[in-house]
């Protein structure tokens, strides 16, 4: 009986506890609902490069990249090239950054943001699956579904938007390298920002 319970517990925990994102391996699949009520899986975007952006509008580090138009510029540049950009909100109910679908849509409009979809992960399950730690925390998945980048948006760990021009934008560089067929020069960097509000 104990063995059965242990196996059952292992089976329940496996998707979240063991599915860690590893550069060069298949990115964990997931299902999330967008702000218009449609369900999406990662595997539905097979054949396309996918960016995952963890976000929280109340975080000063997120505000740095949105108030400067840095995040929106990246979204527009790469979605125009066919990249799928998924902004994911994993703030729990009652925590900073938690929003209703309508509030999320208002934020997208007010900020002139251009993600392909805004996905809601109120349980935090997908954030935990990816070991997402901060907002922002960025991931790039290639057309074959392989994780190619995990980490910070850029190289200067501050909430000061004046630092953006001086920083190396890791996401921009990685997407450019990936599109050219080159190996990504910095595939794993340390993310910075606010902790995800589980």
N, C-alpha and C positions, 0 to 999 in steps of 0.2 A: 504493500500500500504506500509506504514511504517513497519507494522508488517511482511509483506511478505519479504521486504528487510532485516529486522533484522534476520528473520529465514534463509534466503538464506546465509547471511553473517556468521551466526552461523554454518551452515552446511559446509561452505567453511573452516572455521577456526578450526572446531572440530578436525580433524586428527592431526593437529600440536599443537594447543593451549591446548587441553585437554588430549591428550594421554601422560601422564607422567609415567615414569617407577616406579613401586612400588614393592618392595621386597615381594615375596609371591603371586604375581598376574601374569596373563598372560603378557608376553612381547609383546609390540606392533609389529604387522607384518609390513613388509616393502618390497619394491621391489627396487633393485639397480642393475646396470650393472657392471660386472667385467672388468678387463683390457684387456680381450680378446673378449669383446662384448656380452657375455652371460648374460642374465637376471636371477637374483636370488631373491627368497623371503625367509623370515625367516621360514615360515611354511613348506617349502620344506625339511627342516632339522628336522622335527618332529621325535622323537625317538632317537635323538642324543643330547648330550650336545654341546652347542654353546658358544664360546667366541667372544665377540665384542671388538675390540681394535681400538680406534681412534688414528690416527697417522699423523705426519707431519715431514718429513725428515729434515726440517730446524730448528726444535725445539731442543734446547740443552738438554731438559729432555728426549726427544725421542732418541737423539743421545747417551745419557748416557746408555740407555738400549740396543741399537743396537751395539754401538762400543765396548761394553763389552761382547757381545754375550748372554746377559741375556734374551732378548726377543726371540731370535732365539731358545735358549735352551728350553724355555717353549713351543714354537710352536712345535718343533720337539718331545718333550716328550709327549705332549698331543694329537697331531694329530696321533701319532703312536698308541695311545690307542682308536682312533675312535672319538675324539673330533673334531668338526668343528670350525676352527679358521678363523674369518673374520676380516681382517684389513680394516678399513674404512678411506678414505681420504675425508674430508669435507671442505678443503680450497677452497675459492671462486677464480674465475679467477682473475689473477693479484695479488693474495695474497700469502704470504709465504706458501710453502707446496703444492701449486697447481701444478699438473703434468699431462702430457698427459698419456694415457694408456701405450705407449711405454716407457716413462720415468719411470713410476711406475714399469714396468716389469724389466727394467734395475736395478733399486734400489733393487728389490727383489733378483735378481741374484747376484749383487755385494755384498750385505750384507749376502748372504746365508740364507735368510729368508725362512720360511716354513709355511706361512699361507695357509689355504685351498683355499682362494680366497682373492684378493685385490679388494675392491668395491669402486666405485667413487660416491661421494655425493656432487658434486660441488655446488648444490643449497643450501646445508646445511639442507635440509628438514628432513632427517633421524636423523641427529645430534640434531636438535631442538626437534624432536619427543621424543628422548631419554633424552633430557636435558643434553646432553654431553657438558662438559664445558672446558675440557683441552685435550692436547695431552701429554702423553697418558691418556685415560680415559677407564676403563675396565668394562665390564659387563659379567656375566655368566648366561646363560639360561639353565635350566635342560631339560631332555628328554621329559617332558610334556609341554614344552614351557613356564615354569614359571621362572620369574626373581629371581635368587638366590643371586647374588652379583652385587654391583654397587660401583665403587670407584677407589682408587689408585692401582697401581701395587704393591707398597710396602710401608713400614712404615717410610722411611726416605725421607723427602721432599727436595731433592737437585738435582743438575745436575752433581754431582761428582760421577763418576762410582766406586770410592773406597768405597763408602757408601753401595754398593749393598750387599757385603758380611756380613755387620753388620745389615742389615734390615730384617724384617719379610716380606717375599714375600706373600702378601695377596692372590694373584691369585693362586699361587702354593698350598698354604694351603687350600683355598676354593675348588679347583678342587679335591684335595686329599680327603677332608672331604666328598664332594658330592659323589665321586666314592665309598666311604666306607659305604654310607647310613647315615652318621652322619649329624647333623645340622651344618651349616656353622657358625663358632664361631664369625667371624666379617663380617656380610653380607653387611654392609653399612659403607664405609669409605670416607674420604674427598679426592677427586682426587687432584693431583698437576701436574703442568707442564705449558706449554704455552696455552694461550687462543685459542680456535678454531677460525680460521680466516674466519669468515662469510663474 
